[in-house]
């Protein structure tokens, strides 16, 4: 699915990709703004993780929490939707997260 960015998104920095089985330490309560997301620490990095990506304190799949830095009008291809966030690829080939509320669908256009 193709989408257009309607709200600038700055992201929270670059992160490495963490392998399936990597230990995740939940550091707080579920995010109020985005349900099923939790603040955590992974290999010394402070970030957030979707609940469905962890089981018994371990990642159940490969995970990179890097968010895309995008401006209004940028075009993205959505790879996956996870709890109100998209894993998307931009026109430069970079893949990362962006909140679904920051984009609009180009389906049917």
N, C-alpha and C positions, 0 to 999 in steps of 0.2 A: 504494500500500500504506500502511495506517495502522499506526503503532507507538506504544508508550507508553514514556516514559523511565523506566528502572529504576535509573539511576545519574546523580546530578547532574553536569552538565558546565558548567564556567565559561568555556571559550573562552580565546582569547589576544588579544582586542581586535578593533577594527573595521578593515577594510581597504577600499580603493577597489576597484572592478571594473577589471581590466586587460583591454585589448582583445586579440583574436587578433593575433599578430605582435609583441607586446611582448617585449622581450629579457628573458631569465631567466638569471641567473648562479648556477649550482650552487655552494654554498659548503662542502659536506661530503659525507661518505659516506651511502649509503642508510640510512634510519632503521631501527634494529634492531627496534623495537616494531611498526612498520607497514611491511612490505615494499613496495617500489615507490614510496616517498615519499622526497623529498630536501629537505634544507634549502637555501634559496636566497635570493637578493635580487632583488626586482622593483621597479624604479623607486625604490630607496632603502629599501624595506620588507623586513625580515627575516621570512621565513615558510617554509612548506613547500609543495611542489608534487608532485602525482602524476606519475610518469614518463610516463604516457600523454597528459598535457596539454602536453608539450614535444617539440620536434624541432629539432635543430641550434641549440639555444639560444634558441628562440622559442616562445611560446605558440601552440598549434595551435587554440585555442578561447578564448572569453572566460572569465575566471577571477576569482573573488572568494574569497579564502581565509578570510573571516570565519566563525567558528564560532558556532553557536547557544549561547546561555546558557540552559540548561534545568534544571528541577528534577524530582525523582522524581514521576511521575504525569502530567506534561505529555504531551499528545498531539501527534503530528507526522504529516505526510503526506510519504512518501518520494518524491522526484523522480528520484533517480539513486543508484546504488551504485558507488563507486569505491574499490577496494583497501581494504576493511574500514572505509570511511567512507561516510556517507550525506550527500547533499545533500537537505535536507528543509525543509519549510515548517511553522512553528508556527501555533497558533490565532490569533495576532495578525497573521499574514501575512508575518512575517519569514522570509527564506530564508537558510540557511547550512549549515555542516558540523557533523556530530556523529559520533563513533565508533559503529560498529554494535554494539559490545559494551555501549554505554550504553542500548540500547533492546531491547524485545521486540515481536514482531509481534502485531498484533491480528487477523490473518487468521483467519477462521472464528469470530470472536466477535461 
